[in-house]
């Protein structure tokens, strides 16, 4: 079931100069976010990520295109009651405590005082901010602000949560803890829309991603699928004798990676099976045949670089 669907979504801004030309922030952008998944939006600065999030939240109006969230057109504001949002570079009043920030956002969401207190107790414990609940915001570090921001985004127990750079300024241990929180939310059936420049984090946590460049969708899909290198295989086997290595090098044009590992490139399953037959006929134990994978970061850099 799709939670978010856009079709031919476009957004134009007027040029800041005297030119009549428009700035195209989004260009016929179509995508879907499925219920219960963690979906990542990626792209370089100026790609249109923030514009997209603001349109989906109803902060900015689209120029044209269709948008439905929870099967309702976003002109119907009722869908916003099911949303949570952590903006990038969010600011909380310095004179409030962490507990008071949670109360403020809970009341804005229409929650009763009793429910706000219950959710505040639960969430501050989850994000490991319980001992700082009575401390003024002005004494919080960047990482502490991110943890509190994540808690306020969940105060109304939303079904769909937008997180813009949720691990920004958080140390590696804190990032791992936030990933665990997001996984727990996913297990509870929540849908998470994530924007992050930390591609290693996105690769670890997201089910699917969409890559934006210059306002257009350039690639989308499951992380484990789009990082595969086509027609490249890594073979793991028992130790190879020198004469077997030489026959692999000359007959199959492999690249030796070690005494029991080599790389084989082919577009033919028939050739792959010939290689496997050769190994078996020569008493080589095959421990694994894997499609070669690229990192999400390398794939992203190569993809964006080829378009600029």
N, C-alpha and C positions, 0 to 999 in steps of 0.2 A: 504494500500500500504506500502510495506517495504522500508524504507530508507537505513537501514544497514542489510546485511545478511552475516553471516559467516557459513561455513560448515567444520567441522573437522579441525578447525584452531589449529595449534600447533607451539610452539616456543621453541627451544632448545638453551641453551648457553653452551659454553665450561666450564668445571670445572676449578676453579682457582688453584686447586692442580695438581699434576702430574698424577692423575687418568684419565683414558680415559672415565670415565662416564660423561654423559651430565647432565646439570641442566635443567629440564623440567619446563619452566615457564607457558606454556599453553598446555593443553592436549586435543586434539580433541574437541575443544570448538565450539559449534554451537548455534547460537541465532539470533533473528531478532529484529529490532527496527522499530516500525511503524511510519508513517508520522503523525506529529502533536501531539506526546505524549512526556511526560517527563519520561525518562527511567533512572533508577538508577542502577549502578553497585556496588555491595557490596562485602566485603571480608576482612579477617584479613591482617595484613602486610605480604607481600610475597606471596599473593594469586595469583598475576598475573594481577591486575587491571591496573597498570601503563603500563605494557608491552602491554596489549590489546589496550589501548588508543594510544600508540605510533605506533602500527602497523596500526590501523585504520587511523591515520593521515599521514602515509607514512614516519614516522621518523625512524622506525625500520622495518626490513624485517622479514616476517614470515618464518618458516622452511617448513611448508606445509599447505595445506588447501585452501579453496576458500573464497574470500571476494568480495562483491559487495556493492557499495555505489551509490545511485541514479541510480541503474540498470547498473552500469558500473564497470568493474574490476578496482581495485585501481591502477593498473599499468598505467592507463590513468590519468595523473595528472590534467585533466580539472575539476575533481570533487572538487578539493581543493578551487576553486574560490567560492564555495557555503558554505564554512566552516568558523566557528569562533572558537577560542580556548583560554581558560584561563587555563594556566598550574598551577600546584601547586608550591608554593614558587617562583612565577614569580619575575623577577627583571627588573626595569626600570632605565635608567641612572639618577643618582641623580641630575645632572646639568640641566635636562629638567624640564619644568613645565608640569602640567597635560594636558594643551592644546597642548603643543608641542609633548607629547607622542601620543595623538590622531592623530595629523597631521602625525607623523612618520609612524604609523600603517596604516593610511588611504592611504598614498602615496605608501606604500609597497603593498597594495591591488590593486593598479592601479587606484585609484579614482582621480578625478579632484580636484583642490584646492577649487572650489566652493562647490562641494559635500561634501568634507571633513569638511569644515567649518559648513555647514548645519547640518550634522550628529553629529559633535562635540557639537554644541549648543543643539541639541535635547537630546543626550545621557547623557551629563554632568548634564542636568536638571533632567533627569529620575533617575539617580543614586545619586542625591543630592550632586553633587560635583561642581556645577556651581561657587560657591563663592571661590573655591580653584583652579580655572583653571589657574591663573597666579602665583601660588605658586610652588616653587621648590619641586621636589619629595623628596629630603632629609628631608623635614619638614613634610612629610606625616606619619600618624600612620598606623598600619597594616590594620585596618578597612578601612581607606581611600584608601590604595593601592588595597584592594580587590574590592572596588567600581569602581575605575578607571580601574582595570583589566577587570571587567565585561563590562564596557563601550567599551574598546578597542576590546573585543571579538565580539561586535555587530557593529563595525564601518562600515563594508562592507555590512550590512543588510543580514547576511547569512541565509540560509535555515536550516542548521544543526549546532548546537553549542555544543562544548565539554567544559564542566566545571569541572575542577579538584579541589575539595575542595573550592567552591566559597564563603562559609560563614566562612572560617577559620579566626579567629581573629576578627570577627564582633560581636558586642553586640546583645542581644536579639531583641531590636527594629530594629537594622540594618538587622538582619536575616529575620525578618518579612517583611521589605521593599524589600529585595532581593527576597523573595518568591513571593511577589506581582508582581515584575518585571517579574519573570519567568512565572507566570500565564498569565500576559498580552502578553508576547511573544508567549506563547502557543495559546492563543486566536487569534493571528495574523497568526497562521498556522506554526509557527516555531517548529522544532523538537529539543529537548534538551537531551543530553547524559550527565548524572551527576554522578560524583564520590564524595562521602562524607562519612566521618567517623561518622558524626552526624546523627545517625539512626532516631532520633525523627524528624529531619528536612526532611529526605528522606520520612518518612511515611506521612508527611503532604503534600508534594509536588509531589511525583512521582506517575505516573499511574501504571507502572510495574517496577519490579526489577529482576535482575539476581544476584545470590549469587555464588561467586567463592571461592574455597578453594583448595590450593595446585595445582592451574592451571586448575582445573576441575569445570564444572558447577554442582552445587549440588541442586539448586532449582531455579525456576523462575516462574513468574506469576504476576497477579494483586495484588497489596498490600492488598486490602480488602479481597481477597480470601485466600492468603497464611497465613494471620494472624488469620483466623478462627480456633477455636479448634474443631476438629471433634466430633460430637455426644454429645456436651455439650450445654445446654440451660440455659438461665436465664429467669425466669418467673417473671413479674411484675404484681401485682394484688392489689385488695382492702385488707384492714387489715384482717389478719387471726386470728380466735379465737384459743384458746389453743387446743381444741379437734380436730380441723381441722389440726393444725400443727402436732399433734401426729399421726394422720392417714396418713398424707403425709410422715412423718418420717418412720413409720413402713410399710406402704403399697407400697410406691413408692421410699423409700430410698433417699429422697431429702436431700439437705443441706440448712438449713435455713440461709439466709443472713440478714433478718430483718423481721419486722412485716408484710411487704407487698412485700417481694422479696425472692425468693429461687432458688437454683441451681438444675437442674435435668440432669442426665447423662443417655443416652440410645442410642442404635443403631437402634431402631425400631420406625418408624413413628406410628405404631399401638399403642405402649406403650405411646407415646407422646399424641396421641389423647385420650387414656383412662384417662390420667392425666387431660387433658383439660375438658373432660366430667365430671370427678369427681368434678372439681372446679365449673363448671356451675350448676351441680345438687345440690350443696351446697350453691348456691347463691353468689359465689365469682366472682367479676367483674375482667376480665382479661384485663389488660392495655397494655400488650405487651409480646411477646415471641421472644427472640433474641438468635441467635447463639452466644456462648461465643467467645470473641476475645482476642487474645494475643497481646502484643505490638510487633512491628517489632524487637525491640532491644532484647526482651526476646526470641523470636523465633530464631533470628540469633545466640544468645549465645548458646542456647540449640542445635541448628543444628550443629554449628561448633564444639562445645564441644564434641558432640557424635562421631565426626570423628577424633579427635586428641587423 
